[in-house]
Amino acid sequence: MSVSLCMIVKDEEATLADCLESVRDVVTEMIVVDTGSTDQTAAIARDAGAKVYDFDWQGDFAAARNESLKYAQGDWILVLDADELLVPTAIPALRKVMQDEDCLVINLVRQELATNQVPYSLVSRLFRRHPALQFARPYHESIDDSVMALIATEPHWKIVELAGITIRHSGYTPAAIAKRNKLERARSTMENYLQAHPTDPYTCNKLGALYLEIGDTAPGRDLLQRGLQAETIEPNVRYELHYHLAGSYSQTDEYDLADKHFQAAVEQPISPYLKLGAYNNWGDMRMRQNNPMAAIVLFQKVVNVSPNLALGFFNLATAFKGAGNLEGAIACYEQAIALEPTYAEAHQGLGASLMKGGQILPSLEAFRRAIALYEQQGSPEAARLRQVLQEMNLA
């Protein structure tokens, strides 16, 4: 079973090598379409064994994606961006599903790292090489429309959803967005598309969420509400529409409206992984409402679905601490640290819980570890925490 990696790139020297290394044991060829890099992107790709092709940028991501498909020779196509990594533990499951002769598309769960975006999304990034499958939409491009059209005429094809996180994406971190001016590029492209497709729920969702992120709350909410009025909405899109509205109302302390949309979001018939963002943010809202017991219920759903998510255990620990359950808080902080040893905030939370429970020496060790990690990360919290300990005559 051969697999072609198909990528489009521009000035990706900072992340491309790691991306290509993450797929080395999976793909049989690497196709990289360069849309105008001025750095070492092309050289890095060639050094990694990729075939590099130049393509004049047309302001249309789908066109560039389709250009990459032209050069692929594998039985399957894997599509990644340079700021994405394939999770190694997912590889055996990928190989197994690709052996199904009737499987056309494998939908993958993608995790967004350190971002205000929806933290988990389902993406159609692994599919059979088939002439009918093409990307559409100039931004947030996908093959979904062509997949549905093909299945309508050849109904034996199946779409499979792979459980667990398969792709990790760092391109929507605040630093990455600022560096690449991604928001402005996205806004311009989607506004142009929306003019021609004013009721498209997918575009209303993505553009509405973007407006919220840059502080244009009223037009953002209006677009999200418009998207919910569409006659046909895919469940994952409907989830995101409600998710973004819930988050927006939560930020302005309109809790009844936030509850309404959080509830609607988690009721959608989608993968439990995709709902983690709603449960997590709903729990955060309950904590702001000084209701840690309700937050515990929501954070518990997060760790049940994703037991390897350090953030989930950190949030659950904080809720236990707020409810006065120090034993539960300590256990969850320790689990967060076991999953992510450099999690400075978890070490600090553990120290506070241990100290509150009278375990002074272990608490000081946790605080010292937190300070060391904060210093490594260049965080001012290191100095603040050290000052607090000095004032308590514990430093």
Secondary structure as GFF3:
##gff-version 3
##sequence-region A 1 395
A	DSSP	beta_strand	3	9	.	.	.	ID=ss1
A	DSSP	alpha_helix	16	22	.	.	.	ID=ss2
A	DSSP	beta_strand	29	34	.	.	.	ID=ss3
A	DSSP	alpha_helix	41	47	.	.	.	ID=ss4
A	DSSP	beta_strand	51	54	.	.	.	ID=ss5
A	DSSP	alpha_helix	61	69	.	.	.	ID=ss6
A	DSSP	beta_strand	76	79	.	.	.	ID=ss7
A	DSSP	beta_strand	84	86	.	.	.	ID=ss8
A	DSSP	three_ten_helix	88	90	.	.	.	ID=ss9
A	DSSP	alpha_helix	91	98	.	.	.	ID=ss10
A	DSSP	beta_strand	103	112	.	.	.	ID=ss11
A	DSSP	beta_strand	120	128	.	.	.	ID=ss12
A	DSSP	alpha_helix	144	153	.	.	.	ID=ss13
A	DSSP	beta_strand	158	169	.	.	.	ID=ss14
A	DSSP	alpha_helix	174	180	.	.	.	ID=ss15
A	DSSP	alpha_helix	182	196	.	.	.	ID=ss16
A	DSSP	alpha_helix	201	213	.	.	.	ID=ss17
A	DSSP	alpha_helix	217	228	.	.	.	ID=ss18
A	DSSP	alpha_helix	235	251	.	.	.	ID=ss19
A	DSSP	alpha_helix	255	266	.	.	.	ID=ss20
A	DSSP	three_ten_helix	272	275	.	.	.	ID=ss21
A	DSSP	alpha_helix	276	288	.	.	.	ID=ss22
A	DSSP	alpha_helix	292	305	.	.	.	ID=ss23
A	DSSP	alpha_helix	310	322	.	.	.	ID=ss24
A	DSSP	alpha_helix	326	339	.	.	.	ID=ss25
A	DSSP	alpha_helix	344	356	.	.	.	ID=ss26
A	DSSP	alpha_helix	360	376	.	.	.	ID=ss27
A	DSSP	alpha_helix	381	391	.	.	.	ID=ss28
###
